[in-house]
Amino acid sequence: MASLKELRARITGVKSQRKITSAMKMVAASKLRRFQTRAEASRPYAEAMRHMMAELVAASPASETAPILMRGGQGKKHLVIMLTSDLGLAGGFNAQIGRAVRSLAGQISQNGEKLMLLPLGRKGGDIAQRAFPSEIVEKLPGTGGKEVPFNVASQLGDRVISMLEKGEIDKVSLVYNRFVNAMTQTPVTLPLVPLAVDEEAPAEKKDAPSAADQPLYSFEPDEESLLEQILPRNLKVQLYAALLESAAGEQGARMAAMDNATRNAGKAIDRLSQHYNRTRQANITRELIEIISGAEAV
């Protein structure tokens, strides 16, 4: 049975932890507002880029002369970029990325392709080191929970393009957490190379006029020249949007985790205080009994 001194020390320690988790929750909430605004602002632009690329790809069927960012390489080396955080204390934010990468790795293996990993963020590097140590291309540092400049996505995009042109990789997929709200971050696997185009028409376009009624569009310059210029930009835009989504999701997950930790600390303090009071009362009662027994003996 713990002594009163030990119980007081435990209560003091848990109170200190509660102060820390509460402060971390407030910091994460403050950062979340900024990152959420930027992530939501980037979505329309990234989606518009995807739609524009779909129109260009539809007008320019894949061929041997198509840009490599559109058709991919001829081999079976599949690069997976995983976006995680540098810091922990974010609940299951990084763990669910690890599960998504393991699931994708199983699909890649079934397709007879070779897995190659490029983790961005220290936690992603740790996950990859445990699960796929021989498949790691390079461990890249994350943003450390700070602002996400576009040059991070630009440098990563240039690295991917260089690897494609050198024949080091043939396909590229991106795994990241899409920000939904402070409590929910959804893992997303986005194929980047070859360029993914939805074959089914969106629901709102089902009643659109037939192809014969559609106007004919001419591209200036030709479609392939446009693709050569726009494909690298699209790759960097999609990477940047994913980085913003991941940054917002990290702060949301950390805020929720620290809120739970603060609540649990409060409950622990209540339990320890109750135990402390009962122990103190039991000690007082025992001392009273000893005094009364001694007086009766006299």
C-alpha positions, 0 to 999 in steps of 0.5 A: 500500500502506497504511503501518503508521501508517495501519493502526494508525489504521484498527484504532483507529478500528474498535475505537472503532466496535465499542465504540459498536455494542456499547453500542447493542446492549446499550441496545436489548436493555434497551429491547426487554424492556420494549417486548416485554412491553407489546406482547405484553400489548396483543395480547389486548385489541386482538384482543378489541376487534376480535372485539367490533366484528365481533359488533356490526357483524354485528348492525348492517348498514352503512347510510347512518345507520351511524357513519362509522367503520364505513362510511367516507365516500362519496368516494375519499380514502384516508388511509394512516398509516405508523408508522416510527422517528425514529432509524436504525441499525435494519436494514431496519425502516423500508425494509420499511414503505416497500415496504409503503406503495408496494405499498398505494399501487399498489392504491389507484391501481388502485382509482381512489382518491386517496392521502393519507399521514400518516407518524408518525416522522422516517424515515417522513416522509423516505420519504414525502417522497422517494416521495410528496411531494405526498400528505403530509398532515402529518409527525408526530414519533414517540416517539424510541425512548422510552415510548409513552403512550396519549395519542399514540394518543388524539391521533392517533385524534382527528385521524383522526376529525376528518378523517373528520367533515369529509369530508377523508378517506373511508378509513383504513389503517394500515401498521406492523411487527408484532413477531415476535421480535428478528430478525423484524418483519413489515409489516402493513396494517390497514384501520381505516375502514371497519371490516374484518370477516372474512367467513370463520369462523375454523377453530376455529368451523367445527364450531360450532352452526348459526345456528338453534341459536345463542342470540339476543342483545339489545343495550342500548342499541341496536347503533348507539348502542353503535357510536357509543361504542365505535368511537372507542375501538376505533380508538385501541386499535388505534393504540396496539397498533400503536404498541407493536408498532412500538416493540418491533420497532424495538428488536429490529431495532436490536439485531440490526443492532448485533449484526451491526455488532459482529461485522463490526467484529471481523472487520475488526479481525482482517483489519487486524491480519493485514495490519498484521503481514504489512506489519510483517514485510515491512518487517523482512525488507526492512531485514534484506536491506538490512543484509546486502547492505550488509555484503557490499558492504563 
